[in-house]
Amino acid sequence: MEITIRQESTSEHRAVEELVREAFWNVYQPGCNEHHYLHLLRQSPAFRPELTFVCEADGQLAGQIACSASWIELAGGGRLDTVTFGPLAVLPQYQKQGLARALVCHALRAAQAAGQQAAVILGDPRHYGRYGFWCGEKWGISLESGQYLPGLQAVELSPGALTHAAGRFYEGFAYDPDPAELDTFDGSFPVKEKAITDFQREFQVMCSLGHEVIPHGFMQ
């Protein structure tokens, strides 16, 4: 199989949204919203089109990765600009063949070449450790709320970039869809049946494992 990775073109936005929907359908929830997220992300100032790529397998559109701007509000003052990727999607028939890894590595190297110091993502920690990501707690990086999550992960694109990066992570694009808007958007795609799976339940448990660390809490 010949794999080609290139920058996404505006003319294939809909085709890529269809790909994302197919890849995520019934994976993390009944149905999915990742295609809607991508649709709205492209309209946000945080969108990084120069770091957004598609993957072709033998000339057929098979996968994609979208990048956006984000930052860490440093506990010591100031901020560290970061890059975030997602969604990352590969069509089911092309999964477990190295396409996702090729896309992630390509995007991270492109971000590194563009001068980005670090990447921070929200994703399944059982997957992203293979790319060098660590849970943000390693560096004292939490969500805006101060909560640490297993799925909040970071990787240095420049050695030492996160050494003094303790602080709160902010996504440049905050996705908070209106259910009616999501249903209307999804209704423009072919009808697919929603289903509840054991993996969805397992994933929800993992997402609920966040905690907050209070410095010197035992002395208060």
N, CA and C of each residue as an Amber inpcrd file, in Angstrom:
protein
   660
   0.8460000  -1.1980000   0.0000000   0.0000000   0.0000000   0.0000000
   0.8790000   1.2440000   0.0000000   0.6170000   2.1430000  -0.9190000
   1.3760000   3.3960000  -1.0080000   0.6420000   4.4870000  -0.2380000
   1.3320000   5.0670000   0.7410000   0.7480000   6.1070000   1.5860000
   1.3190000   7.4660000   1.2110000   0.4460000   8.4430000   1.0010000
   0.8460000   9.8110000   0.6860000   0.1740000  10.7550000   1.6880000
   0.9580000  11.6360000   2.2910000   0.4150000  12.6380000   3.2130000
   0.6350000  14.0140000   2.6170000  -0.4060000  14.8010000   2.5910000
  -0.3340000  16.1470000   2.0260000  -1.2600000  17.0710000   2.8030000
  -1.1090000  18.3700000   2.5760000  -1.9600000  19.3540000   3.2360000
  -3.3890000  19.2290000   2.7120000  -4.3380000  19.4010000   3.5980000
  -5.7420000  19.3470000   3.2020000  -6.0860000  20.5570000   2.3330000
  -6.8920000  20.3380000   1.3010000  -7.3490000  21.4380000   0.4480000
  -8.7850000  21.8010000   0.8070000  -9.1420000  23.0590000   0.5830000
 -10.4860000  23.5230000   0.9360000 -11.5600000  22.7890000   0.1380000
 -11.2320000  22.3260000  -1.0550000 -12.2260000  21.6720000  -1.9050000
 -12.6590000  20.3090000  -1.3720000 -11.8990000  19.7410000  -0.4380000
 -12.2360000  18.4110000   0.0590000 -12.7300000  18.4370000   1.5070000
 -13.1150000  19.6110000   2.0000000 -13.5820000  19.7150000   3.3790000
 -14.7380000  18.7550000   3.6640000 -15.7300000  18.7180000   2.7900000
 -16.8860000  17.8550000   3.0280000 -16.4770000  16.3720000   3.0090000
 -15.6480000  16.0130000   2.0760000 -15.1990000  14.6160000   1.9950000
 -14.4440000  14.2100000   3.2550000 -13.6640000  15.1300000   3.7960000
 -12.9250000  14.8430000   5.0220000 -13.8820000  14.7300000   6.2080000
 -14.9050000  15.5820000   6.2420000 -15.9020000  15.4810000   7.3150000
 -16.6340000  14.1370000   7.2400000 -16.9150000  13.6590000   6.0430000
 -17.5410000  12.3480000   5.8810000 -16.6120000  11.2480000   6.3860000
 -15.3300000  11.3900000   6.1050000 -14.3390000  10.4300000   6.5810000
 -14.2940000  10.3980000   8.1110000 -14.2670000  11.5810000   8.7140000
 -14.2050000  11.6820000  10.1760000 -15.4470000  11.0580000  10.8000000
 -16.6000000  11.3310000  10.2360000 -17.8490000  10.7560000  10.7510000
 -17.8050000   9.2350000  10.6850000 -17.3510000   8.7080000   9.5760000
 -17.2750000   7.2540000   9.4090000 -16.3050000   6.6340000  10.4060000
 -15.1950000   7.3180000  10.6530000 -14.1670000   6.7810000  11.5490000
 -14.6090000   6.7790000  13.0120000 -15.4040000   7.7790000  13.4180000
 -15.7570000   7.9290000  14.8290000 -17.1520000   7.4210000  15.1930000
 -17.9170000   7.0110000  14.2140000 -19.3020000   6.6630000  14.4850000
 -19.4060000   5.5290000  15.5090000 -20.1120000   5.7870000  16.5910000
 -20.3480000   4.8170000  17.6740000 -19.0780000   4.3770000  18.4060000
 -17.9860000   5.1160000  18.2690000 -16.7520000   4.7220000  18.9550000
 -16.7620000   5.2000000  20.4040000 -16.8510000   6.5130000  20.6220000
 -16.7910000   7.0680000  21.9740000 -18.1600000   7.4150000  22.5560000
 -19.1730000   7.4430000  21.7020000 -20.5370000   7.7590000  22.1090000
 -21.4610000   7.2450000  21.0210000 -22.7530000   7.1210000  21.3110000
 -23.6760000   6.7640000  20.2350000 -23.6470000   7.8410000  19.1490000
 -23.3890000   7.4420000  17.9310000 -23.1660000   8.4160000  16.8690000
 -21.7970000   9.0370000  17.0400000 -21.6460000  10.3240000  16.7630000
 -20.3910000  11.0360000  17.0160000 -20.6070000  12.5220000  16.7710000
 -19.6600000  13.3440000  17.2040000 -19.7270000  14.7870000  16.9330000
 -18.4210000  15.3260000  16.3680000 -17.4550000  14.4380000  16.1400000
 -16.1340000  14.8930000  15.6910000 -16.1840000  15.5830000  14.3270000
 -17.0720000  15.1470000  13.4500000 -17.1800000  15.7930000  12.1350000
 -17.7330000  17.2070000  12.2650000 -18.6230000  17.4100000  13.2410000
 -19.1720000  18.7410000  13.5030000 -18.1050000  19.6340000  14.1310000
 -17.3460000  19.0560000  15.0600000 -16.2250000  19.7850000  15.6680000
 -15.2870000  20.3020000  14.5760000 -14.8990000  19.4250000  13.6500000
 -13.9860000  19.8190000  12.5850000 -14.5940000  20.9170000  11.7230000
 -15.8640000  20.7950000  11.4320000 -16.5510000  21.7890000  10.6080000
 -16.4850000  23.1770000  11.2490000 -16.7100000  23.2390000  12.5610000
 -16.6660000  24.5220000  13.2640000 -15.2290000  24.9940000  13.5030000
 -14.3290000  24.0650000  13.7430000 -12.9300000  24.4310000  13.9590000
 -12.3730000  25.2000000  12.7680000 -12.7210000  24.7810000  11.5800000
 -12.1970000  25.4360000  10.3770000 -12.6180000  26.9080000  10.2980000
 -13.6730000  27.2770000  11.0140000 -14.1490000  28.6570000  11.0170000
 -13.5550000  29.4740000  12.1600000 -12.7290000  28.8280000  12.9830000
 -12.1590000  29.4880000  14.1620000 -10.7820000  30.0660000  13.8520000
 -10.4330000  31.1990000  14.4720000  -9.0840000  31.7550000  14.3150000
  -7.9960000  30.8040000  14.8190000  -8.3910000  29.8400000  15.6570000
  -7.4040000  28.9010000  16.2050000  -6.9800000  27.8450000  15.1900000
  -7.7430000  27.6740000  14.1290000  -7.4450000  26.6350000  13.1450000
  -6.0940000  26.8680000  12.4900000  -5.2950000  25.8090000  12.3680000
  -3.9850000  25.8800000  11.7190000  -4.0160000  25.0770000  10.4200000
  -4.5210000  25.6550000   9.3290000  -4.6480000  24.9000000   8.0710000
  -3.3050000  24.4240000   7.5330000  -2.2350000  25.1750000   7.8330000
  -0.9130000  24.7780000   7.3400000  -0.3820000  23.5420000   8.0600000
  -1.0250000  23.1700000   9.1690000  -0.6330000  21.9730000   9.9180000
  -1.7570000  20.9380000   9.9170000  -2.6290000  21.0230000   8.9400000
  -3.7450000  20.0880000   8.8170000  -3.5460000  19.2560000   7.5580000
  -3.5500000  17.9440000   7.7300000  -3.1410000  17.0540000   6.6500000
  -4.1450000  15.9350000   6.4080000  -4.1040000  15.4030000   5.1860000
  -4.8700000  14.2110000   4.8460000  -3.8930000  13.1410000   4.3810000
  -4.3470000  11.9140000   4.4770000  -3.5350000  10.7690000   4.0700000
  -4.2780000  10.0130000   2.9750000  -3.5850000   9.6970000   1.9110000
  -4.1540000   8.8740000   0.8500000  -3.4760000   7.5060000   0.8580000
  -4.2770000   6.4710000   0.6780000  -3.7630000   5.1070000   0.5640000
  -4.0720000   4.6200000  -0.8430000  -3.0280000   4.4240000  -1.6180000
  -3.1890000   4.0350000  -3.0300000  -4.1200000   4.9970000  -3.7630000
  -3.9550000   6.2870000  -3.4610000  -4.7080000   7.3170000  -4.1570000
  -6.0880000   7.6030000  -3.5950000  -6.5120000   6.8540000  -2.5490000
  -7.8300000   7.0520000  -1.9660000  -7.7130000   7.7690000  -0.6190000
  -8.5950000   8.7520000  -0.3810000  -8.6090000   9.4680000   0.8890000
  -8.9020000   8.4750000   2.0110000  -7.9760000   8.3740000   2.9630000
  -8.0990000   7.3330000   3.9940000  -7.9790000   7.8550000   5.4150000
  -7.3780000   9.0380000   5.6170000  -7.2030000   9.5430000   6.9720000
  -6.9470000  11.0370000   6.9850000  -6.9990000  11.6260000   8.1730000
  -6.7760000  13.0700000   8.3100000  -6.3370000  13.3960000   9.7280000
  -5.7030000  14.5760000   9.8730000  -5.3700000  15.1330000  11.1810000
  -5.4810000  16.6500000  11.0850000  -6.1810000  17.2520000  12.0390000
  -6.3690000  18.7030000  12.0530000  -5.6450000  19.2890000  13.2560000
  -5.0290000  20.4460000  13.0740000  -4.2890000  21.1020000  14.1540000
  -4.8850000  22.4800000  14.4620000  -4.7190000  22.8870000  15.7100000
  -5.2130000  24.1950000  16.1390000  -4.2560000  24.7960000  17.1590000
  -4.3770000  26.0900000  17.3440000  -3.5460000  26.8020000  18.3120000
  -4.1180000  26.6240000  19.7110000  -3.2340000  26.5720000  20.6950000
  -3.6240000  26.4630000  22.0950000  -2.5140000  27.1000000  22.9220000
  -2.6690000  27.1090000  24.2410000  -1.6070000  27.6850000  25.0590000
  -1.7110000  27.2010000  26.4970000  -0.6340000  27.3990000  27.2340000
  -0.5880000  27.1210000  28.6700000  -0.4130000  28.4470000  29.3890000
  -1.3510000  28.7880000  30.2610000  -1.2320000  29.9630000  31.1120000
  -0.3110000  29.5720000  32.2650000   0.9010000  30.0860000  32.2440000
   1.9290000  29.6380000  33.1700000   1.6600000  30.1150000  34.5990000
   1.8600000  29.2100000  35.5450000   1.6390000  29.5460000  36.9560000
   2.5720000  30.6590000  37.4120000   3.7620000  30.7260000  36.7920000
   4.7250000  31.7520000  37.1650000   4.5530000  33.0560000  36.4050000
   3.5190000  33.1390000  35.5720000   3.2850000  34.3440000  34.7780000
   3.6120000  34.1240000  33.3160000   2.8610000  34.7570000  32.4440000
   3.0800000  34.6080000  31.0130000   2.3590000  33.3870000  30.4670000
   2.6550000  33.0820000  29.2190000   2.0170000  31.9310000  28.5790000
   2.9780000  31.2700000  27.6140000   2.7370000  29.9940000  27.3790000
   3.5060000  29.2320000  26.3950000   2.5460000  28.7980000  25.3060000
   2.7720000  29.2840000  24.0850000   1.9310000  28.8810000  22.9650000
   2.2280000  27.4330000  22.5980000   1.1770000  26.6750000  22.3510000
   1.3080000  25.2680000  22.0030000   0.4360000  24.9680000  20.7920000
   0.5620000  23.7550000  20.2830000  -0.2850000  23.2970000  19.1910000
  -1.0460000  22.0720000  19.6720000  -2.2650000  21.9430000  19.2050000
  -3.1280000  20.8250000  19.5640000  -3.6030000  20.1520000  18.2860000
  -3.6960000  18.8380000  18.2900000  -4.2790000  18.1880000  17.1190000
  -5.5310000  17.4100000  17.4950000  -6.4040000  17.2620000  16.5180000
  -7.6480000  16.5450000  16.6760000  -8.7480000  17.2610000  15.9040000
  -9.6250000  16.5130000  15.2490000  -9.6210000  15.0640000  15.2770000
  -8.5070000  14.4470000  14.4420000  -8.1600000  13.2360000  14.8310000
  -7.2810000  12.3460000  14.0660000  -8.1490000  11.1650000  13.6700000
  -8.3070000  10.9300000  12.3880000  -9.2420000   9.8950000  11.9460000
  -8.6750000   9.0830000  10.7870000  -8.9540000   7.7910000  10.8250000
  -8.6140000   6.8830000   9.7300000  -9.8390000   6.0210000   9.4620000
 -10.2010000   5.8710000   8.2130000 -11.3520000   5.0420000   7.8690000
 -11.1730000   3.6330000   8.4320000 -12.2540000   3.0070000   8.9040000
 -12.1520000   1.6810000   9.5310000 -11.3870000   0.6500000   8.7020000
 -11.5760000   0.6420000   7.3990000 -10.9160000  -0.3730000   6.5670000
  -9.4180000  -0.1580000   6.4350000  -8.9290000   1.0270000   6.8680000
  -7.4940000   1.3080000   6.7890000  -6.8350000   1.3730000   8.1690000
  -7.5960000   1.1000000   9.2130000  -7.0380000   1.1700000  10.5580000
  -6.0940000   0.0100000  10.8330000  -5.1850000   0.2440000  11.8120000
  -4.1720000  -0.7440000  12.2210000  -3.2060000  -1.0830000  11.0910000
  -2.9680000  -0.0970000  10.2110000  -2.0160000  -0.2840000   9.1250000
  -0.9620000   0.8280000   9.1030000  -0.8590000   1.5850000  10.1880000
   0.1900000   2.5930000  10.3020000  -0.1630000   3.9730000   9.8180000
  -1.3950000   4.1850000   9.3610000  -1.7560000   5.4980000   8.8330000
  -1.8540000   6.5490000   9.9310000  -2.4490000   6.1830000  11.0730000
  -2.5760000   7.1480000  12.1680000  -1.1980000   7.5720000  12.6580000
  -0.3080000   6.6190000  12.8130000   1.0480000   6.9550000  13.2590000
   1.7420000   7.8750000  12.2560000   1.5880000   7.5840000  10.9710000
   2.2100000   8.4110000   9.9370000   1.6750000   9.8400000   9.9990000
   0.3700000   9.9960000  10.2170000  -0.2390000  11.3190000  10.2860000
   0.2440000  12.0960000  11.5060000   0.2610000  11.4400000  12.6860000
   0.6940000  12.1240000  13.9050000   2.1550000  12.5550000  13.7810000
   3.0100000  11.6540000  13.3460000   4.4350000  11.9870000  13.2320000
   4.6550000  13.1030000  12.2140000   3.9290000  13.0620000  11.1110000
   4.0620000  14.1040000  10.0890000   3.6400000  15.4560000  10.6460000
   2.4960000  15.4860000  11.3520000   2.0000000  16.7530000  11.9010000
   2.9280000  17.3060000  12.9720000   3.4470000  16.4440000  13.8360000
   4.3440000  16.9060000  14.8980000   5.6620000  17.4260000  14.3170000
   6.1710000  16.7630000  13.3150000   7.4140000  17.2390000  12.6840000
   7.1920000  18.5610000  11.9680000   6.0160000  18.7090000  11.3480000
   5.6990000  19.9730000  10.6830000   5.5590000  21.0970000  11.7070000
   4.9310000  20.8010000  12.8420000   4.7910000  21.8050000  13.9040000
   6.1530000  22.1770000  14.4620000   7.0040000  21.1930000  14.6270000
   8.3630000  21.4320000  15.1170000   9.1290000  22.3260000  14.1420000
   9.0070000  22.0330000  12.8370000   9.6810000  22.8340000  11.8210000
   9.1480000  24.2560000  11.7690000   7.8720000  24.4190000  12.1770000
   7.2500000  25.7480000  12.1820000   7.6030000  26.5430000  13.4330000
   8.3870000  25.9420000  14.3280000   8.8350000  26.6560000  15.5140000
   8.0110000  26.4360000  16.7660000   7.0420000  25.5050000  16.7210000
   6.2530000  25.2120000  17.9090000   7.1310000  24.5390000  18.9600000
   6.9270000  24.9180000  20.2240000   7.7400000  24.3880000  21.3060000
   7.1860000  23.0940000  21.8950000   5.8700000  22.9370000  21.8590000
   5.2530000  21.7630000  22.4700000   3.8680000  21.5380000  21.8890000
   3.4140000  20.2890000  22.0210000   2.0490000  19.9410000  21.6270000
   1.3110000  19.4260000  22.8530000   0.0730000  19.8430000  23.0110000
  -0.7740000  19.3930000  24.1150000  -2.0850000  18.9000000  23.5170000
  -2.5330000  17.7400000  23.9600000  -3.7510000  17.1610000  23.4050000
  -4.6470000  16.6130000  24.5140000  -5.8690000  16.3480000  24.1600000
  -6.8000000  15.5920000  24.9870000  -7.1430000  14.3310000  24.2030000
  -6.7470000  13.1810000  24.7200000  -6.9580000  11.9380000  23.9950000
  -6.7520000  10.7340000  24.8940000  -6.8200000   9.5760000  24.3060000
  -6.6790000   8.3220000  25.0470000  -5.2120000   8.0920000  25.4020000
  -4.8580000   8.1370000  26.6930000  -3.4510000   7.9850000  27.0830000
  -2.8800000   6.6090000  26.7760000  -3.7360000   5.6320000  26.5570000
  -3.2580000   4.2940000  26.1960000  -2.7110000   4.2670000  24.7740000
  -3.0000000   5.3100000  24.0340000  -2.5780000   5.3530000  22.6280000
  -1.3920000   6.2810000  22.3870000  -1.4080000   7.4620000  23.0110000
  -0.4550000   8.5010000  22.6100000   0.9160000   8.4100000  23.2670000
   1.0740000   7.5260000  24.2440000   2.4060000   7.3410000  24.8120000
   3.4080000   6.8800000  23.7810000   2.9560000   6.1950000  22.7660000
   3.8610000   5.6860000  21.7260000   4.4780000   6.8110000  20.8940000
   3.9080000   8.0140000  20.9950000   4.4540000   9.1630000  20.2690000
   5.2840000  10.0640000  21.1790000   5.4820000   9.6480000  22.4090000
   6.2810000  10.4500000  23.3330000   5.4780000  11.3450000  24.2470000
   4.1420000  11.2520000  24.1920000   3.3020000  12.0780000  25.0620000
   3.3010000  11.5280000  26.4850000   3.3190000  12.4650000  27.4490000
   3.1790000  12.1390000  28.8580000   1.9480000  12.8510000  29.3850000
   1.3390000  12.3120000  30.4420000   0.2400000  13.0190000  31.0930000
   0.7370000  14.3940000  31.5440000  -0.0810000  15.4110000  31.3560000
   0.3270000  16.7790000  31.6660000   0.7820000  16.9690000  33.0960000
   0.3190000  16.1270000  33.9920000   0.6860000  16.2480000  35.3990000
   2.1890000  16.1210000  35.6080000   2.8690000  15.4420000  34.6940000
   4.3300000  15.3230000  34.7700000   4.9840000  16.6920000  34.8600000
   4.4030000  17.6780000  34.1690000   4.9540000  19.0410000  34.1580000
   4.1070000  20.0190000  34.9760000   3.0540000  19.5280000  35.6180000
   2.1650000  20.4110000  36.3590000   1.1730000  21.1280000  35.4750000
   0.8350000  20.5230000  34.3260000  -0.1220000  21.1250000  33.3950000
  -1.5070000  20.5490000  33.6570000  -2.4450000  21.4180000  33.9470000
  -3.8150000  20.9900000  34.2400000  -4.7770000  21.6040000  33.2380000
  -6.0460000  21.2390000  33.3690000  -7.0960000  21.9030000  32.6090000
  -7.3020000  23.3200000  33.1450000  -8.1400000  24.0930000  32.4710000
  -8.4520000  25.4470000  32.9400000  -8.9520000  25.4230000  34.3800000
  -9.6810000  24.3860000  34.7300000 -10.2910000  24.2710000  36.0520000
  -9.2800000  23.9190000  37.1430000  -8.0620000  23.5600000  36.7410000
  -7.0720000  23.1040000  37.7080000  -7.0810000  21.6020000  37.8850000
  -7.9450000  20.9060000  37.1640000  -8.0520000  19.4580000  37.2690000
  -7.0400000  18.7690000  36.3610000  -6.4660000  17.6890000  36.8630000
  -5.5800000  16.8560000  36.0620000  -6.3650000  15.6740000  35.5220000
  -6.1750000  15.3730000  34.2390000  -6.8400000  14.2470000  33.6060000
  -5.8050000  13.3250000  32.9800000  -6.0350000  12.0140000  33.0050000
  -5.1310000  11.1020000  32.2980000  -5.0430000  11.4350000  30.8090000
  -6.1590000  11.9350000  30.2480000  -6.1870000  12.2200000  28.8200000
  -5.5510000  13.5360000  28.4110000  -5.1920000  14.3930000  29.3680000
  -4.4970000  15.6430000  29.0530000  -3.0160000  15.3270000  28.9710000
  -2.4540000  15.3830000  27.7720000  -1.0930000  14.9110000  27.5310000
  -0.2880000  15.9410000  26.7430000   1.0170000  15.8910000  26.9230000
   1.8910000  16.8610000  26.2630000   3.1850000  16.1930000  25.8170000
   3.7990000  16.7890000  24.8100000   5.1030000  16.3320000  24.3400000
   5.9350000  17.5560000  23.9650000   7.2080000  17.5270000  24.2930000
   8.1040000  18.6230000  23.9280000   8.5190000  18.4830000  22.4610000
   8.4010000  19.5530000  21.7260000   8.9120000  19.5980000  20.3550000
  10.2760000  20.2550000  20.3190000  10.6070000  20.9530000  21.4060000
  11.9220000  21.5320000  21.6230000  12.3880000  21.0620000  22.9920000
  13.5830000  20.4840000  23.0930000  14.0340000  19.9340000  24.3810000
  13.9440000  20.9640000  25.5100000  13.3180000  20.5650000  26.6120000
  13.2170000  21.4260000  27.7740000  12.0940000  22.4390000  27.7280000
  11.2980000  22.4280000  26.6650000  10.2560000  23.4500000  26.5030000
   9.2250000  23.4200000  27.6220000   8.9950000  22.2630000  28.2170000
   7.9700000  22.1460000  29.2480000   8.5410000  22.0850000  30.6630000
   9.8420000  22.2750000  30.7960000  10.4860000  22.1740000  32.1060000
   9.8630000  23.1270000  33.1230000   9.5250000  24.3240000  32.6780000
   8.9320000  25.3240000  33.5770000   7.5450000  25.7290000  33.0720000
   6.7930000  24.7220000  32.6010000   5.5080000  25.0050000  31.9660000
   4.3120000  24.7060000  32.8530000   4.5230000  24.5830000  34.1480000
   3.3910000  24.3330000  35.0390000   2.3480000  25.4380000  34.8700000
   1.1060000  25.0410000  34.7380000   0.0490000  26.0190000  34.5480000
  -1.2090000  25.3690000  34.0330000  -2.0840000  26.1730000  33.4700000
  -3.3840000  25.6930000  33.0250000  -3.4880000  25.7500000  31.5000000
  -3.9690000  24.6430000  30.9360000  -4.0630000  24.5060000  29.4910000
  -5.3690000  25.0760000  28.9620000  -5.2620000  25.8590000  27.8880000
  -6.4230000  26.4520000  27.2530000  -6.4520000  26.0690000  25.7800000
  -7.5700000  25.5260000  25.3470000  -7.7460000  25.2350000  23.9270000
  -8.1180000  26.5180000  23.1940000  -7.5250000  26.7160000  22.0400000
  -7.8470000  27.9030000  21.2610000  -9.2550000  27.8760000  20.7070000
  -9.7900000  26.6760000  20.5400000 -11.1620000  26.5210000  20.0560000
 -11.9190000  25.6720000  21.0620000 -12.9010000  26.2700000  21.7080000
 -13.7010000  25.5570000  22.7020000 -14.9820000  25.0620000  22.0430000
 -15.1650000  23.7660000  22.0140000 -16.3190000  23.1620000  21.3480000
 -17.4260000  22.9120000  22.3640000 -18.5140000  23.6050000  22.2050000
 -19.6640000  23.4420000  23.0900000 -20.9140000  23.4780000  22.2140000
 -21.1830000  22.3770000  21.5070000 -22.2310000  22.4010000  20.4820000
 -23.6380000  22.4360000  21.0580000 -24.5010000  23.1050000  20.3730000
 -25.9210000  23.0490000  20.6690000 -26.4430000  21.7320000  20.0880000
 -27.1080000  20.9060000  20.8930000 -27.5740000  19.6010000  20.4090000
 -28.4170000  19.6980000  19.1340000 -29.2620000  20.7120000  19.0620000
 -30.1070000  20.8770000  17.8790000 -29.2600000  21.1990000  16.6530000
 -28.2280000  22.0350000  16.8600000 -27.3340000  22.3880000  15.7540000
 -26.5790000  21.1590000  15.2700000 -26.1080000  20.3410000  16.2280000
 -25.4020000  19.1100000  15.8700000 -26.3190000  18.1720000  15.0970000
 -27.5600000  18.0190000  15.5580000 -28.4990000  17.1210000  14.8770000
 -28.7950000  17.5980000  13.4600000 -28.9240000  18.9150000  13.3120000
 -29.1870000  19.4680000  11.9780000 -28.0120000  19.2150000  11.0510000
 -26.8090000  19.4500000  11.5590000 -25.6190000  19.2240000  10.7430000
 -25.4960000  17.7570000  10.3770000 -25.6520000  16.8800000  11.3740000
 -25.5100000  15.4550000  11.1000000 -26.5880000  14.9620000  10.1440000
 -27.7500000  15.6220000  10.1540000 -28.8310000  15.2360000   9.2590000
 -28.5270000  15.4580000   7.7950000 -27.4630000  16.2190000   7.4990000
 -27.0860000  16.4410000   6.1040000 -26.2030000  15.3200000   5.5640000
 -25.9000000  14.3410000   6.4300000 -25.1000000  13.1760000   6.0340000
 -26.0180000  11.9610000   5.9030000 -25.5550000  10.9050000   5.2640000
 -26.3730000   9.6810000   5.1640000 -26.7590000   9.1490000   6.5420000
 -27.9390000   8.5950000   6.6480000 -28.4450000   8.0720000   7.9140000
 -27.6070000   6.8780000   8.3670000 -27.2130000   6.8980000   9.6600000
 -26.5000000   5.7880000  10.2650000 -27.1410000   5.4950000  11.6200000
 -27.1540000   4.2470000  12.0140000 -27.7850000   3.8600000  13.2770000
 -26.8310000   4.0760000  14.4410000 -27.3170000   4.7190000  15.4970000
 -26.5230000   4.9330000  16.7000000 -26.6120000   3.7010000  17.5950000
 -25.5260000   3.4490000  18.3350000 -25.4980000   2.2800000  19.2070000
 -24.6650000   2.5600000  20.4470000 -24.9890000   1.8870000  21.5440000
 -24.2230000   1.9630000  22.7860000 -23.3420000   0.7220000  22.8800000
 -22.0610000   0.9220000  23.2210000 -21.1220000  -0.1990000  23.2740000
 -20.4080000  -0.2480000  24.6230000 -19.8010000  -1.3890000  24.9120000
 -19.0280000  -1.5370000  26.1450000 -17.8220000  -0.6060000  26.1480000
 -17.2060000  -0.3920000  24.9820000 -16.0490000   0.4940000  24.9190000
 -16.4270000   1.9150000  25.3070000 -17.6160000   2.3610000  24.9150000
 -18.0610000   3.7060000  25.2800000 -18.1500000   3.8370000  26.8000000
 -18.6700000   2.8180000  27.4520000 -18.7770000   2.8460000  28.9140000
 -17.3910000   2.8800000  29.5460000 -16.4790000   2.0770000  29.0260000
 -15.1050000   2.0460000  29.5440000 -14.4290000   3.3960000  29.3680000
 -14.6420000   4.0260000  28.2250000 -14.0320000   5.3190000  27.9480000
 -14.5890000   6.3890000  28.8810000 -15.8810000   6.3470000  29.1680000
 -16.4760000   7.3230000  30.0690000 -15.9060000   7.1960000  31.4790000
 -15.6440000   5.9660000  31.9070000 -15.0260000   5.7560000  33.2170000
 -13.6350000   6.3760000  33.2360000 -12.8450000   6.1380000  32.1860000
 -11.4980000   6.6850000  32.1130000 -11.5260000   8.2180000  32.1530000
 -12.5000000   8.8140000  31.4620000 -12.6030000  10.2770000  31.4160000
 -12.9980000  10.8680000  32.7650000 -13.5430000  10.0550000  33.6480000
 -14.0000000  10.5560000  34.9440000 -12.9240000  10.4730000  36.0170000
 -11.7250000  10.0290000  35.6490000 -10.6840000   9.7810000  36.6440000
  -9.8310000  11.0010000  36.9690000 -10.2470000  12.1670000  36.5620000
  -9.4720000  13.3720000  36.8440000  -9.4110000  13.6910000  38.3310000
  -8.4100000  14.4530000  38.7130000  -8.2660000  14.8620000  40.1030000
  -7.5600000  16.2010000  40.1610000  -7.6230000  16.8270000  41.3060000
  -6.9640000  18.1170000  41.5050000  -5.8960000  17.9700000  42.5700000
  -4.7320000  18.5500000  42.3070000  -3.6360000  18.5260000  43.2760000
  -3.5430000  19.8970000  43.9270000  -3.5850000  19.9570000  45.2460000
  -3.4670000  21.2100000  45.9860000  -2.0620000  21.2830000  46.5810000
  -1.2130000  22.1860000  46.0890000   0.1510000  22.2950000  46.6240000
   0.1610000  22.4750000  48.1330000   0.9730000  21.6860000  48.8080000
   1.1220000  21.7520000  50.2700000  -0.2280000  21.5800000  50.9780000
  -1.1080000  20.8350000  50.3420000  -2.4620000  20.6690000  50.8710000
  -2.4920000  20.0950000  52.2760000  -1.5150000  19.2430000  52.6320000
  -1.5140000  18.6340000  53.9650000  -1.2210000  19.6470000  55.0600000
  -0.7150000  20.8390000  54.6850000  -0.3850000  21.8440000  55.6770000
  -1.5040000  22.8560000  55.8600000  -2.5510000  22.7150000  55.0910000
  -3.6120000  23.7230000  55.1680000  -4.7090000  23.2790000  56.1330000
